[in-house]
Amino acid sequence: MDIKNMKVSIGIVIAIVAQAFGVIWYIAQMDSTVKNLDTTVAEMQESQATVDVAILQTDFLNLREKVDKLSYQEQVDLAPIDIAIKELETKVMWMMDDWGPKIDAEQEEFDPSNLEEALDKMESRLDDVETTNALIDNEMRTIMSDHGGFADVLQQINAAGLLPSGEKRTYGGYGQ
Protein backbone atom coordinates (compact mmCIF):
# COMPACT_ATOMS: atom_id res chain seq x y z
CA MET A 1 0.00 0.00 0.00
CA ASP A 2 1.55 3.16 -1.18
CA ILE A 3 0.50 6.34 0.61
CA LYS A 4 1.50 8.59 -2.23
CA ASN A 5 -0.84 6.91 -4.61
CA MET A 6 -3.70 6.75 -2.28
CA LYS A 7 -6.63 8.78 -3.32
CA VAL A 8 -8.87 10.23 -0.64
CA SER A 9 -12.15 11.73 -1.47
CA ILE A 10 -12.96 15.26 -0.47
CA GLY A 11 -16.02 14.07 1.49
CA ILE A 12 -13.88 11.98 3.78
CA VAL A 13 -11.44 14.84 4.34
CA ILE A 14 -14.31 17.22 5.11
CA ALA A 15 -15.82 14.68 7.53
CA ILE A 16 -12.48 14.22 9.32
CA VAL A 17 -11.89 18.00 9.47
CA ALA A 18 -15.47 18.53 10.79
CA GLN A 19 -14.93 15.92 13.50
CA ALA A 20 -11.61 17.52 14.44
CA PHE A 21 -13.32 20.91 14.79
CA GLY A 22 -16.08 19.25 16.86
CA VAL A 23 -13.54 17.68 19.20
CA ILE A 24 -11.69 20.99 19.58
CA TRP A 25 -14.98 22.84 20.26
CA TYR A 26 -16.03 20.18 22.82
CA ILE A 27 -12.66 20.40 24.64
CA ALA A 28 -12.88 24.22 24.66
CA GLN A 29 -16.41 24.05 26.17
CA MET A 30 -15.21 21.56 28.81
CA ASP A 31 -12.29 23.82 29.68
CA SER A 32 -14.64 26.80 30.01
CA THR A 33 -17.04 24.82 32.21
CA VAL A 34 -14.20 23.60 34.44
CA LYS A 35 -12.87 27.15 34.85
CA ASN A 36 -16.39 28.41 35.67
CA LEU A 37 -16.94 25.67 38.23
CA ASP A 38 -13.49 26.26 39.71
CA THR A 39 -14.29 29.97 40.18
CA THR A 40 -17.73 29.19 41.65
CA VAL A 41 -16.31 26.64 44.10
CA ALA A 42 -13.62 29.10 45.19
CA GLU A 43 -16.27 31.80 45.79
CA MET A 44 -18.47 29.36 47.73
CA GLN A 45 -15.55 28.24 49.86
CA GLU A 46 -14.61 31.83 50.58
CA SER A 47 -18.19 32.78 51.57
CA GLN A 48 -18.51 29.62 53.66
CA ALA A 49 -15.24 30.41 55.40
CA THR A 50 -16.53 33.90 56.15
CA VAL A 51 -19.78 32.48 57.56
CA ASP A 52 -17.84 29.90 59.61
CA VAL A 53 -15.62 32.62 61.05
CA ALA A 54 -18.68 34.72 61.94
CA ILE A 55 -20.35 31.73 63.62
CA LEU A 56 -17.18 30.90 65.54
CA GLN A 57 -16.86 34.51 66.68
CA THR A 58 -20.47 34.52 67.86
CA ASP A 59 -20.00 31.20 69.67
CA PHE A 60 -16.83 32.53 71.28
CA LEU A 61 -18.60 35.69 72.46
CA ASN A 62 -21.50 33.65 73.86
CA LEU A 63 -19.14 31.31 75.70
CA ARG A 64 -17.16 34.23 77.03
CA GLU A 65 -20.36 35.86 78.28
CA LYS A 66 -21.37 32.63 80.04
CA VAL A 67 -17.94 32.32 81.65
CA ASP A 68 -18.16 35.92 82.81
CA LYS A 69 -21.58 35.24 84.34
CA LEU A 70 -20.31 32.14 86.09
CA SER A 71 -17.22 33.90 87.38
CA TYR A 72 -19.23 36.84 88.70
CA GLN A 73 -21.64 35.77 91.39
CA GLU A 74 -24.45 38.19 91.86
CA GLN A 75 -25.06 39.29 95.42
CA VAL A 76 -28.60 38.53 96.55
CA ASP A 77 -30.27 41.37 98.41
CA LEU A 78 -31.65 39.88 101.61
CA ALA A 79 -32.69 43.23 103.08
CA PRO A 80 -36.43 42.77 102.29
CA ILE A 81 -36.40 39.39 104.04
CA ASP A 82 -34.65 40.86 107.09
CA ILE A 83 -37.24 43.64 107.22
CA ALA A 84 -40.10 41.12 107.03
CA ILE A 85 -38.57 39.08 109.88
CA LYS A 86 -38.18 42.19 112.05
CA GLU A 87 -41.80 43.19 111.34
CA LEU A 88 -42.97 39.72 112.33
CA GLU A 89 -40.93 39.81 115.54
CA THR A 90 -42.42 43.20 116.36
CA LYS A 91 -45.98 41.92 115.79
CA VAL A 92 -45.37 38.90 118.00
CA MET A 93 -43.99 41.16 120.74
CA TRP A 94 -47.08 43.38 120.47
CA MET A 95 -49.32 40.34 120.82
CA MET A 96 -47.38 39.13 123.84
CA ASP A 97 -47.51 42.60 125.40
CA ASP A 98 -51.25 42.78 124.71
CA TRP A 99 -52.31 39.26 125.74
CA GLY A 100 -49.70 38.35 128.37
CA PRO A 101 -51.15 40.53 131.16
CA LYS A 102 -54.71 39.52 130.23
CA ILE A 103 -53.85 35.85 130.58
CA ASP A 104 -52.13 36.48 133.93
CA ALA A 105 -55.14 38.48 135.19
CA GLU A 106 -57.58 35.71 134.24
CA GLN A 107 -55.83 33.11 136.36
CA GLU A 108 -57.65 34.06 139.58
CA GLU A 109 -59.60 31.70 141.78
CA PHE A 110 -62.88 30.34 140.45
CA ASP A 111 -65.99 31.10 142.53
CA PRO A 112 -68.89 28.69 141.73
CA SER A 113 -71.49 31.17 142.93
CA ASN A 114 -70.71 33.44 140.01
CA LEU A 115 -71.00 30.71 137.35
CA GLU A 116 -73.22 32.78 135.02
CA GLU A 117 -70.80 35.68 135.13
CA ALA A 118 -67.80 33.34 134.66
CA LEU A 119 -69.45 31.76 131.57
CA ASP A 120 -70.07 35.21 130.06
CA LYS A 121 -66.42 36.12 130.68
CA MET A 122 -65.29 32.86 129.13
CA GLU A 123 -67.44 33.45 126.04
CA SER A 124 -65.99 36.93 125.71
CA ARG A 125 -62.46 35.56 126.07
CA LEU A 126 -63.26 32.79 123.58
CA ASP A 127 -64.43 35.40 121.06
CA ASP A 128 -61.20 37.33 121.60
CA VAL A 129 -59.15 34.15 121.20
CA GLU A 130 -60.98 33.26 117.97
CA THR A 131 -60.38 36.79 116.60
CA THR A 132 -56.73 36.57 117.56
CA ASN A 133 -56.50 33.10 116.00
CA ALA A 134 -57.95 34.47 112.74
CA LEU A 135 -55.37 37.29 112.78
CA ILE A 136 -52.57 34.82 113.45
CA ASP A 137 -53.79 32.58 110.60
CA ASN A 138 -53.80 35.58 108.27
CA GLU A 139 -50.29 36.57 109.36
CA MET A 140 -49.14 32.97 108.94
CA ARG A 141 -50.50 32.86 105.37
CA THR A 142 -48.57 36.05 104.63
CA ILE A 143 -45.41 34.57 106.12
CA MET A 144 -45.83 31.32 104.19
CA SER A 145 -46.36 33.28 100.99
CA ASP A 146 -43.15 35.19 101.66
CA HIS A 147 -41.35 31.92 102.37
CA GLY A 148 -42.69 30.45 99.13
CA GLY A 149 -41.28 33.43 97.21
CA PHE A 150 -37.98 33.08 99.05
CA ALA A 151 -37.97 29.37 98.17
CA ASP A 152 -38.35 30.26 94.47
CA VAL A 153 -35.40 32.66 94.72
CA LEU A 154 -33.27 30.01 96.44
CA GLN A 155 -34.20 27.43 93.82
CA GLN A 156 -33.15 29.83 91.05
CA ILE A 157 -29.89 30.59 92.85
CA ASN A 158 -29.29 26.85 93.30
CA ALA A 159 -30.07 26.20 89.61
CA ALA A 160 -27.55 28.89 88.66
CA GLY A 161 -24.96 27.05 90.75
CA LEU A 162 -24.38 29.97 93.11
CA LEU A 163 -25.04 28.10 96.37
CA PRO A 164 -22.18 26.33 98.15
CA SER A 165 -21.28 22.97 96.63
CA GLY A 166 -23.02 20.02 98.24
CA GLU A 167 -26.19 22.00 98.97
CA LYS A 168 -28.95 19.38 99.02
CA ARG A 169 -31.88 21.18 100.67
CA THR A 170 -35.23 21.48 98.96
CA TYR A 171 -37.28 24.61 99.28
CA GLY A 172 -41.00 25.27 99.26
CA GLY A 173 -43.89 22.96 99.99
CA TYR A 174 -45.02 25.16 102.87
CA GLY A 175 -48.51 24.55 104.20
CA GLN A 176 -48.99 21.26 102.34
N, CA and C of each residue as an Amber inpcrd file, in Angstrom:
protein
   528
   0.8420000  -1.1450000   0.0000000   0.0000000   0.0000000   0.0000000
   0.8980000   1.2200000   0.0000000   0.7170000   1.9910000  -0.9790000
   1.5500000   3.1620000  -1.1850000   0.7340000   4.3940000  -0.8330000
   1.2460000   5.1980000   0.1140000   0.5010000   6.3410000   0.6070000
   0.4780000   7.4400000  -0.4450000   1.4430000   7.5440000  -1.2260000
   1.4990000   8.5930000  -2.2330000   0.4360000   8.3780000  -3.2900000
   0.1120000   7.1970000  -3.5610000  -0.8430000   6.9120000  -4.6140000
  -2.2540000   6.7790000  -4.0630000  -2.3880000   6.9240000  -2.8940000
  -3.6990000   6.7470000  -2.2770000  -4.5720000   7.9540000  -2.6040000
  -5.7170000   7.7010000  -2.9780000  -6.6290000   8.7760000  -3.3240000
  -7.6990000   8.8400000  -2.2390000  -7.8840000  10.0360000  -1.7040000
  -8.8740000  10.2250000  -0.6430000  -9.9100000  11.1990000  -1.1800000
 -11.1070000  10.8560000  -0.9440000 -12.1470000  11.7270000  -1.4740000
 -12.2970000  12.9560000  -0.5820000 -12.7750000  13.9850000  -1.1760000
 -12.9620000  15.2610000  -0.4710000 -14.0090000  15.1130000   0.6100000
 -14.9710000  14.2960000   0.4820000 -16.0230000  14.0750000   1.4860000
 -15.4360000  13.5140000   2.7690000 -14.4790000  12.5800000   2.5830000
 -13.8820000  11.9830000   3.7780000 -13.0190000  13.0210000   4.4830000
 -12.2860000  13.8000000   3.7360000 -11.4430000  14.8360000   4.3360000
 -12.3110000  15.8410000   5.0680000 -13.4110000  16.2490000   4.4610000
 -14.3120000  17.2230000   5.1120000 -14.8990000  16.6120000   6.3800000
 -15.2620000  15.3320000   6.3480000 -15.8230000  14.6820000   7.5280000
 -14.7930000  14.6270000   8.6460000 -13.5360000  14.3000000   8.3010000
 -12.4800000  14.2230000   9.3170000 -12.1930000  15.6150000   9.8820000
 -12.1390000  16.6290000   9.0170000 -11.8940000  17.9980000   9.4730000
 -13.0610000  18.4660000  10.3590000 -14.3080000  18.1310000   9.9920000
 -15.4730000  18.5260000  10.7860000 -15.4180000  17.8650000  12.1710000
 -15.0330000  16.5980000  12.2160000 -14.9260000  15.9160000  13.5020000
 -13.8030000  16.5340000  14.3370000 -12.7150000  16.9010000  13.7090000
 -11.6070000  17.5230000  14.4410000 -12.0570000  18.8440000  15.0550000
 -12.7940000  19.6560000  14.2410000 -13.3160000  20.9070000  14.7850000
 -14.3050000  20.6470000  15.9330000 -15.1240000  19.6110000  15.7950000
 -16.0810000  19.2510000  16.8550000 -15.3660000  18.8680000  18.1420000
 -14.2990000  18.0880000  18.0140000 -13.5360000  17.6770000  19.1970000
 -12.8990000  18.8950000  19.8430000 -12.3260000  19.7710000  19.0430000
 -11.6950000  20.9890000  19.5780000 -12.7400000  21.8550000  20.2810000
 -13.9090000  22.0340000  19.6580000 -14.9750000  22.8380000  20.2630000
 -15.4180000  22.2110000  21.5900000 -15.5920000  20.8800000  21.6130000
 -16.0280000  20.1770000  22.8230000 -14.9950000  20.3570000  23.9420000
 -13.7190000  20.2500000  23.6330000 -12.6640000  20.4040000  24.6370000
 -12.6380000  21.8470000  25.1450000 -12.8560000  22.8080000  24.2550000
 -12.8800000  24.2210000  24.6640000 -14.0590000  24.4830000  25.6040000
 -15.2320000  23.9020000  25.3090000 -16.4100000  24.0470000  26.1720000
 -16.1360000  23.4270000  27.5460000 -15.5200000  22.2280000  27.5450000
 -15.2130000  21.5550000  28.8130000 -14.2480000  22.4070000  29.6270000
 -13.2590000  22.9820000  28.9710000 -12.2930000  23.8210000  29.6760000
 -12.9830000  25.0380000  30.2880000 -13.8900000  25.6490000  29.5140000
 -14.6360000  26.8040000  30.0110000 -15.5070000  26.4160000  31.2080000
 -16.1800000  25.2910000  31.1200000 -17.0420000  24.8230000  32.2130000
 -16.2150000  24.5450000  33.4740000 -15.0670000  23.9070000  33.2970000
 -14.2010000  23.6020000  34.4430000 -13.7060000  24.8950000  35.0840000
 -13.3150000  25.8760000  34.2880000 -12.8690000  27.1480000  34.8500000
 -13.9980000  27.8440000  35.5980000 -15.2090000  27.8290000  35.0100000
 -16.3880000  28.4070000  35.6660000 -16.6580000  27.7360000  37.0100000
 -16.6720000  26.4170000  36.9980000 -16.9350000  25.6730000  38.2300000
 -15.8390000  25.9080000  39.2650000 -14.6010000  25.9980000  38.8080000
 -13.4940000  26.2570000  39.7130000 -13.6730000  27.6100000  40.3960000
 -14.0580000  28.6330000  39.6260000 -14.2920000  29.9690000  40.1840000
 -15.4610000  29.9490000  41.1610000 -16.5490000  29.2730000  40.7880000
 -17.7330000  29.1920000  41.6450000 -17.4120000  28.4830000  42.9570000
 -16.6820000  27.3780000  42.8870000 -16.3110000  26.6360000  44.0980000
 -15.4350000  27.4960000  44.9960000 -14.4930000  28.2340000  44.4040000
 -13.6220000  29.1020000  45.1920000 -14.4380000  30.1810000  45.9010000
 -15.4090000  30.7780000  45.1870000 -16.2690000  31.8000000  45.7900000
 -17.1040000  31.2050000  46.9240000 -17.6600000  30.0120000  46.6910000
 -18.4720000  29.3650000  47.7310000 -17.6270000  29.0310000  48.9560000
 -16.4180000  28.5520000  48.7340000 -15.5510000  28.2370000  49.8580000
 -15.1940000  29.4960000  50.6370000 -14.9460000  30.5720000  49.9190000
 -14.6140000  31.8290000  50.5840000 -15.7950000  32.3430000  51.4110000
 -17.0100000  32.3130000  50.8280000 -18.1870000  32.7810000  51.5730000
 -18.4890000  31.8610000  52.7520000 -18.2930000  30.5580000  52.5610000
 -18.5130000  29.6150000  53.6590000 -17.5000000  29.8500000  54.7730000
 -16.2710000  30.1280000  54.3980000 -15.2430000  30.4130000  55.3960000
 -15.5920000  31.6690000  56.1750000 -16.1180000  32.6620000  55.4820000
 -16.5330000  33.8960000  56.1500000 -17.6700000  33.6240000  57.1240000
 -18.6530000  32.8420000  56.6960000 -19.7790000  32.4840000  57.5580000
 -19.2770000  31.6790000  58.7550000 -18.3810000  30.7100000  58.5140000
 -17.8380000  29.9010000  59.6070000 -17.1090000  30.7670000  60.6210000
 -16.3330000  31.7360000  60.1420000 -15.6190000  32.6240000  61.0480000
 -16.6150000  33.4410000  61.8640000 -17.6650000  33.9400000  61.2280000
 -18.6760000  34.7220000  61.9410000 -19.3690000  33.8730000  63.0030000
 -19.6960000  32.6310000  62.6540000 -20.3450000  31.7270000  63.6210000
 -19.4000000  31.4330000  64.7810000 -18.1580000  31.1690000  64.4780000
 -17.1840000  30.9000000  65.5400000 -16.9990000  32.1120000  66.4470000
 -16.9860000  33.3020000  65.8590000 -16.8610000  34.5120000  66.6790000
 -18.0690000  34.6630000  67.5930000 -19.2560000  34.4280000  67.0520000
 -20.4730000  34.5190000  67.8620000 -20.4550000  33.4790000  68.9790000
 -20.0900000  32.2380000  68.6520000 -19.9970000  31.1970000  69.6750000
 -18.9850000  31.5740000  70.7480000 -17.8520000  32.1110000  70.3280000
 -16.8320000  32.5280000  71.2820000 -17.3680000  33.6110000  72.2070000
 -18.0540000  34.6040000  71.6360000 -18.5990000  35.6850000  72.4620000
 -19.6460000  35.1560000  73.4420000 -20.4990000  34.2370000  72.9640000
 -21.5030000  33.6460000  73.8570000 -20.8500000  32.8700000  74.9870000
 -19.8440000  32.0700000  74.6600000 -19.1430000  31.3090000  75.6970000
 -18.4340000  32.2400000  76.6810000 -17.8480000  33.2850000  76.1470000
 -17.1640000  34.2330000  77.0350000 -18.1540000  34.8940000  77.9760000
 -19.3140000  35.2430000  77.4570000 -20.3570000  35.8590000  78.2830000
 -20.8110000  34.8960000  79.3870000 -20.9690000  33.6200000  79.0380000
 -21.3670000  32.6290000  80.0420000 -20.2920000  32.4510000  81.1050000
 -19.0370000  32.4390000  80.6860000 -17.9410000  32.3180000  81.6460000
 -17.9090000  33.5340000  82.5590000 -18.1270000  34.7100000  81.9850000
 -18.1630000  35.9240000  82.8080000 -19.2880000  35.8560000  83.8300000
 -20.4460000  35.3670000  83.4120000 -21.5780000  35.2420000  84.3410000
 -21.2630000  34.2490000  85.4470000 -20.6380000  33.1420000  85.0800000
 -20.3070000  32.1420000  86.0890000 -19.2200000  32.6430000  87.0400000
 -18.2930000  33.4310000  86.5270000 -17.2150000  33.9020000  87.3780000
 -17.6620000  35.0620000  88.2630000 -18.7260000  35.7320000  87.8910000
 -19.2330000  36.8400000  88.6990000 -20.5130000  36.3920000  89.3690000
 -20.4520000  36.2130000  90.6560000 -21.6380000  35.7740000  91.3930000
 -22.3820000  37.0020000  91.8740000 -23.6390000  37.0600000  91.4600000
 -24.4490000  38.1940000  91.8610000 -24.7570000  38.1050000  93.3530000
 -24.7300000  39.2450000  94.0120000 -25.0570000  39.2940000  95.4230000
 -26.5770000  39.4080000  95.5560000 -27.1570000  38.5360000  96.3540000
 -28.6010000  38.5320000  96.5540000 -28.9190000  39.5140000  97.6710000
 -29.8710000  40.3780000  97.4140000 -30.2680000  41.3740000  98.4070000
 -31.2530000  40.7430000  99.3770000 -30.7950000  40.5050000 100.5980000
 -31.6450000  39.8790000 101.6120000 -32.3040000  40.9050000 102.5240000
 -32.1240000  42.1780000 102.2400000 -32.6880000  43.2280000 103.0830000
 -34.2060000  43.1240000 103.2140000 -34.9730000  42.8830000 102.1250000
 -36.4300000  42.7660000 102.2880000 -36.8320000  41.6120000 103.2090000
 -36.0790000  40.5260000 103.1850000 -36.4000000  39.3890000 104.0440000
 -36.1040000  39.7480000 105.4970000 -34.9770000  40.4350000 105.7310000
 -34.6470000  40.8640000 107.0930000 -35.7140000  41.8030000 107.6380000
 -36.1930000  42.7060000 106.7970000 -37.2420000  43.6410000 107.2220000
 -38.5170000  42.8790000 107.5820000 -38.8880000  41.9040000 106.7640000
 -40.1030000  41.1210000 107.0350000 -39.9610000  40.3540000 108.3540000
 -38.7870000  39.8100000 108.6210000 -38.5740000  39.0760000 109.8800000
 -38.6800000  40.0260000 111.0600000 -38.0950000  41.2140000 110.9540000
 -38.1760000  42.1910000 112.0500000 -39.6260000  42.6200000 112.2860000
 -40.3830000  42.8190000 111.1960000 -41.7990000  43.1880000 111.3440000
 -42.5680000  42.0840000 112.0600000 -42.2980000  40.8520000 111.7040000
 -42.9720000  39.7230000 112.3340000 -42.6130000  39.6440000 113.8140000
 -41.3340000  39.8220000 114.1390000 -40.9320000  39.8060000 115.5380000
 -41.6390000  40.9070000 116.3180000 -41.7500000  42.0800000 115.7030000
 -42.4230000  43.2000000 116.3650000 -43.8930000  42.8690000 116.6140000
 -44.5670000  42.2760000 115.6250000 -45.9810000  41.9200000 115.7870000
 -46.1700000  40.8830000 116.8880000 -45.2720000  39.9170000 116.9450000
 -45.3700000  38.9030000 118.0010000 -45.1700000  39.5530000 119.3640000
 -44.2220000  40.4700000 119.4620000 -43.9930000  41.1620000 120.7380000
 -45.2210000  41.9750000 121.1450000 -45.8620000  42.6340000 120.1690000
 -47.0800000  43.3810000 120.4730000 -48.1600000  42.4480000 121.0040000
 -48.3050000  41.2990000 120.3700000 -49.3230000  40.3430000 120.8230000
 -49.0180000  39.8630000 122.2330000 -47.7440000  39.5930000 122.4930000
 -47.3760000  39.1340000 123.8370000 -47.6150000  40.2370000 124.8650000
 -47.2760000  41.4760000 124.4940000 -47.5100000  42.5990000 125.4050000
 -48.9930000  42.7990000 125.6460000 -49.8020000  42.5750000 124.6110000
 -51.2510000  42.7800000 124.7090000 -51.9260000  41.6500000 125.4760000
 -51.5960000  40.3980000 125.1690000 -52.3110000  39.2610000 125.7450000
 -51.6570000  38.6940000 126.9970000 -50.3700000  38.8970000 127.1890000
 -49.6980000  38.3480000 128.3690000 -50.3450000  38.7840000 129.6780000
 -50.5190000  40.0870000 129.9030000 -51.1510000  40.5280000 131.1640000
 -52.5990000  40.0590000 131.2980000 -53.3100000  39.9670000 130.1580000
 -54.7090000  39.5180000 130.2300000 -54.7770000  38.0640000 130.6940000
 -53.8580000  37.2590000 130.1860000 -53.8450000  35.8470000 130.5780000
 -53.4980000  35.7300000 132.0590000 -52.5110000  36.5050000 132.5180000
 -52.1330000  36.4770000 133.9340000 -53.2940000  36.9350000 134.8200000
 -54.0370000  37.9510000 134.3910000 -55.1430000  38.4770000 135.1890000
 -56.2870000  37.4780000 135.2740000 -56.4680000  36.6540000 134.2690000
 -57.5850000  35.7150000 134.2360000 -57.3230000  34.4620000 135.0760000
 -56.1570000  34.3170000 135.6200000 -55.8250000  33.1130000 136.3640000
 -56.1470000  33.2640000 137.8590000 -57.2250000  33.9170000 138.1840000
 -57.6470000  34.0600000 139.5810000 -58.5010000  32.8730000 139.9940000
 -58.8090000  32.7980000 141.2340000 -59.6000000  31.6960000 141.7770000
 -61.0140000  31.6940000 141.2180000 -61.5250000  30.5030000 140.9680000
 -62.8840000  30.3400000 140.4520000 -63.8640000  30.2840000 141.6200000
 -64.9500000  31.0930000 141.5090000 -65.9900000  31.1010000 142.5330000
 -67.2610000  30.5250000 141.9160000 -67.7250000  29.3240000 142.3410000
 -68.8890000  28.6880000 141.7260000 -70.1700000  29.4970000 141.8470000
 -70.2560000  30.4070000 142.7660000 -71.4930000  31.1720000 142.9260000
 -71.6940000  32.1520000 141.7710000 -70.6230000  32.5020000 141.1310000
 -70.7130000  33.4390000 140.0080000 -70.5480000  32.7010000 138.6780000
 -71.1510000  31.5460000 138.5430000 -71.0020000  30.7140000 137.3490000
 -71.4970000  31.4100000 136.0870000 -72.6470000  32.0810000 136.1750000
 -73.2190000  32.7820000 135.0190000 -72.2610000  33.8700000 134.5350000
 -71.7450000  34.6110000 135.4550000 -70.8040000  35.6800000 135.1260000
 -69.4980000  35.0910000 134.5610000 -69.0380000  33.9880000 135.1140000
 -67.8030000  33.3380000 134.6550000 -67.9810000  32.8220000 133.2250000
 -69.1700000  32.2600000 132.9290000 -69.4490000  31.7650000 131.5720000
 -69.4500000  32.9210000 130.5620000 -70.0600000  34.0350000 130.9510000
 -70.0740000  35.2070000 130.0650000 -68.6460000  35.6940000 129.7830000
 -67.8080000  35.7050000 130.8410000 -66.4210000  36.1170000 130.6770000
 -65.6750000  35.1500000 129.7530000 -65.9570000  33.8620000 129.9490000
 -65.2870000  32.8560000 129.1310000 -65.6900000  32.9820000 127.6600000
 -66.9920000  33.2550000 127.4190000 -67.4390000  33.4460000 126.0410000
 -66.7660000  34.6630000 125.4120000 -66.6470000  35.7220000 126.2010000
 -65.9870000  36.9280000 125.7060000 -64.5180000  36.6360000 125.3890000
 -63.8670000  35.9220000 126.2950000 -62.4550000  35.5580000 126.0710000
 -62.3240000  34.6470000 124.8590000 -63.2920000  33.7060000 124.7090000
 -63.2590000  32.7910000 123.5750000 -63.4020000  33.5640000 122.2640000
 -64.2940000  34.5640000 122.2520000 -64.4260000  35.4020000 121.0590000
 -63.1110000  36.1190000 120.7470000 -62.4800000  36.6550000 121.8030000
 -61.1970000  37.3330000 121.6040000 -60.1360000  36.3630000 121.0850000
 -60.1260000  35.1500000 121.6320000 -59.1490000  34.1500000 121.1990000
 -59.4050000  33.7690000 119.7420000 -60.6590000  33.6030000 119.3530000
 -60.9810000  33.2650000 117.9650000 -60.5680000  34.3920000 117.0200000
 -60.7960000  35.6460000 117.4160000 -60.3770000  36.7870000 116.6030000
 -58.8550000  36.8000000 116.4600000 -58.1940000  36.5970000 117.5850000
 -56.7270000  36.5710000 117.5600000 -56.2310000  35.4120000 116.6970000
 -56.8820000  34.2680000 116.7990000 -56.4970000  33.1030000 115.9960000
 -56.6600000  33.4060000 114.5060000 -57.7430000  34.0980000 114.1480000
 -57.9510000  34.4680000 112.7410000 -56.8410000  35.4200000 112.2750000
 -56.4630000  36.3740000 113.1360000 -55.3740000  37.2930000 112.7840000
 -54.0540000  36.5370000 112.6280000 -53.8120000  35.6030000 113.5400000
 -52.5730000  34.8210000 113.4530000 -52.5620000  33.9830000 112.1830000
 -53.7120000  33.3630000 111.8440000 -53.7920000  32.5810000 110.6020000
 -53.4970000  33.4580000 109.3910000 -54.0480000  34.6640000 109.3870000
 -53.8030000  35.5820000 108.2740000 -52.3170000  35.9410000 108.1900000
 -51.7230000  36.2540000 109.3360000 -50.2900000  36.5680000 109.3570000
 -49.4690000  35.3620000 108.8970000 -49.8790000  34.1740000 109.3110000
 -49.1430000  32.9690000 108.9390000 -49.2130000  32.7400000 107.4340000
 -50.3870000  32.9870000 106.8300000 -50.4960000  32.8610000 105.3730000
 -49.5560000  33.8360000 104.6750000 -49.4760000  35.0550000 105.1910000
 -48.5670000  36.0500000 104.6260000 -47.1220000  35.5770000 104.7390000
 -46.7770000  35.0560000 105.9060000 -45.4080000  34.5670000 106.1220000
 -45.1140000  33.4120000 105.1770000 -46.0470000  32.4790000 105.0660000
 -45.8290000  31.3250000 104.1930000 -45.7180000  31.7520000 102.7350000
 -46.4660000  32.7500000 102.3480000 -46.3640000  33.2780000 100.9890000
 -44.9760000  33.8690000 100.7610000 -44.5020000  34.6330000 101.7570000
 -43.1480000  35.1930000 101.6560000 -42.1110000  34.0750000 101.5870000
 -42.2920000  33.0390000 102.3930000 -41.3520000  31.9150000 102.3720000
 -41.3900000  31.2030000 101.0250000 -42.5810000  31.0780000 100.4480000
 -42.6910000  30.4490000  99.1320000 -41.9170000  31.2490000  98.0830000
 -42.0320000  32.5880000  98.1380000 -41.2790000  33.4290000  97.2120000
 -39.7840000  33.3060000  97.4490000 -39.4020000  33.2590000  98.7150000
 -37.9810000  33.0820000  99.0510000 -37.4950000  31.7340000  98.5570000
 -38.3500000  30.7020000  98.6530000 -37.9740000  29.3690000  98.1660000
 -37.7230000  29.4070000  96.6630000 -38.5610000  30.1390000  95.9260000
 -38.3530000  30.2570000  94.4740000 -37.0150000  30.9210000  94.1740000
 -36.6820000  31.9640000  94.9300000 -35.4020000  32.6600000  94.7200000
 -34.2420000  31.7090000  95.0090000 -34.3390000  30.9490000  96.1000000
 -33.2690000  30.0090000  96.4380000 -33.1380000  28.9060000  95.3930000
 -34.2650000  28.4520000  94.8560000 -34.2040000  27.4280000  93.8150000
 -33.5080000  27.9760000  92.5650000 -33.7950000  29.2210000  92.2090000
 -33.1490000  29.8270000  91.0460000 -31.6540000  30.0120000  91.2890000
 -31.3090000  30.4120000  92.5130000 -29.8910000  30.5860000  92.8460000
 -29.1890000  29.2380000  92.7900000 -29.8600000  28.1960000  93.3130000
 -29.2860000  26.8510000  93.2970000 -29.1270000  26.3570000  91.8580000
 -30.1340000  26.6220000  91.0090000 -30.0650000  26.2020000  89.6060000
 -28.9350000  26.9200000  88.8750000 -28.6410000  28.1450000  89.2760000
 -27.5470000  28.8930000  88.6560000 -26.1890000  28.4460000  89.1920000
 -26.2030000  27.5750000  90.2060000 -24.9560000  27.0500000  90.7540000
 -24.2490000  28.0280000  91.6740000 -24.9990000  28.9400000  92.2780000
 -24.3850000  29.9660000  93.1110000 -24.3830000  29.6080000  94.5930000
 -25.0620000  28.5220000  94.9770000 -25.0450000  28.0960000  96.3680000
 -23.7910000  27.2580000  96.6180000 -23.3860000  27.1420000  97.8600000
 -22.1840000  26.3310000  98.1510000 -22.3460000  24.9160000  97.6180000
 -21.2270000  24.3250000  97.1910000 -21.2840000  22.9730000  96.6330000
 -21.7560000  22.0080000  97.7090000 -22.4990000  21.0050000  97.3020000
 -23.0220000  20.0150000  98.2390000 -24.3490000  20.4140000  98.8380000
 -24.9040000  21.5420000  98.4340000 -26.1880000  22.0010000  98.9660000
 -27.2760000  21.0580000  98.4930000 -27.9700000  20.3860000  99.4060000
 -28.9550000  19.3810000  99.0250000 -30.3510000  19.7050000  99.5300000
 -30.5570000  20.8630000 100.1250000 -31.8760000  21.1830000 100.6670000
 -32.8950000  21.3980000  99.5480000 -34.1410000  21.1340000  99.8780000
 -35.2310000  21.4790000  98.9650000 -36.0160000  22.6010000  99.6090000
 -36.5980000  23.4370000  98.7890000 -37.2790000  24.6050000  99.2800000
 -38.7280000  24.5790000  98.8180000 -39.5920000  25.1840000  99.6180000
 -41.0000000  25.2660000  99.2620000 -41.8010000  24.1810000  99.9170000
 -43.0130000  23.9710000  99.4370000 -43.8940000  22.9560000  99.9920000
 -44.4830000  23.3900000 101.3280000 -44.5010000  24.6830000 101.5980000
 -45.0210000  25.1580000 102.8660000 -46.5490000  25.0160000 102.8810000
 -47.0660000  24.6160000 104.0080000 -48.5090000  24.5470000 104.2000000
 -49.1700000  23.3840000 103.4930000 -48.3950000  22.3890000 103.0720000
 -48.9900000  21.2550000 102.3440000 -49.2780000  20.1230000 103.2890000
